[in-house]
């Protein structure tokens, strides 16, 4: 009956709720999503390449490589969130078929940064970078 009243009074669409207005205001258009994806992916690739170049600096090179490689992976993961949205990305990452790989990858990201900054173990940081690569490929 309420729907009939709305149609007859000229208000055929339901009044949007506050949450619906916020979601509509913050959703990105397809062009903006593609631009965000390209920008984040380019930053991720740049960080990974920069980390590879910094690997050859004596004493601090391995730690710099680990940090920039990890930042590159984080930016690359963030780039795909622009295409499919953050919630869908997280749901797909934590599906039962991908759960182990996601946990290993996130754990290796954290442990790489811990080994580079707090523990100051360059070999351990390199090991976690290698594990990051395998977890991302998995």
N, C-alpha and C positions, 0 to 999 in steps of 0.2 A: 504494500500500500504506500509506503514511504517513497519507493522508487517511482510509482505512478504520479505522486504529488510533485516530485522533483522534475519529472519530464513535463508535466503540464504547466509548471511554473517557470519553465525555461532553464532550470538547473538540472540538465540531464546527466551530468557527470557528478560523481560523489565529491564532497569537499575533501581536499587532500589533508591528511593529518600532518602534524609537525614533523614527524620522522620522515614521511614521504617527501616533504619539501626539502629537508636536509639532504636526503639521498639524491634527489633530482639536482640540487644545486651543486653537489660535489662530484657528480658523475662526469666523466670526461668523454668528449667526442672521439670518434675513431681516429681522426687526424692527430689529435693531441696525444692519444695513446701511442700511435706509431712514432711520433716525434719523441715521446718520453722513452719508448723502448730503444730507439736508435741512440739517443743520448746516453742512457745508462749502459747499453751494451758497448758503445764506443769508449766510455770511461772505464768499463771493466777490462776491455782489451788493452787500453792504454796502460792501466795499472799493472796488468800481467806482463806486458812487454817491458815497461819500466823496471819492474821487479827483476826480470831476466837480465836486463842490462846492469842493474845494480849488484847482481850476484858476484860480479868479478871485482868488486871493491874489496881491498884487503881488510880483514878483521870484522867489519860491520856488514859486509855484503850479504852474507847468508841470512842475517836477521832482517835486513831491508827487503830481500827477496821474499821471505816468508810473509812479511807484513803486506807488501804490495800485492803479492799473489792472492792472499786472503781477501784484501779489499777488492781486488778484481773479481773474485768469485762472488762476493756479496753483491757487488754492483750488477753482475750478470744475472744473478737470481732475482734481484730487484727489477731488472729490465723485463723479465717475463711477467712480472706482476702488472705491468702497464697493459699488456695485451689481454690477459684474462681476468684481471682484477685480483686484489689481494686475498679475498676470502676463497675464491675458487682455486687460486694457486695453493693456498694452505691446505684446503681440502684434498687436492690432488697429491700434494706432497705427503700427506699423512694417511693415504689409502693403505690398506693392508699389504698390497704388493710392493709399495715403495717405502714403507715405514722404517725398515732396517737401514736402507740406504740413506734416508733423510736423517735419521738419528746419528749415524756414523759421520755423515757429512757435517752436520751442525756441531757435533762433538769435536771433530777435527779442526773446524774453523776456530772454535774457542781455545782448544789446546795449542794450536799453532801460535795464536797471539799470547797465550800464557807462557809458552816456552820462549818466545822472543822477548817479551817485556819483563816478566817476573823471574822466571827460572834462569834466563840468559844462557840457554843451551841451544847452540846453533844446529847441532846435529839432530836434536829432537824436533826442532822447528822444521827442518828439511824432511824428516820422516813424516810429520803430520801434513806437510804440503803434498807429499806423494800420496798419502792416504786420502787427502781431500780430492785429488785428481781421480783416484780409483772410485771413491764414493760418488763423485759427480757423474762419472762414466757409467757406473752401475745403474 
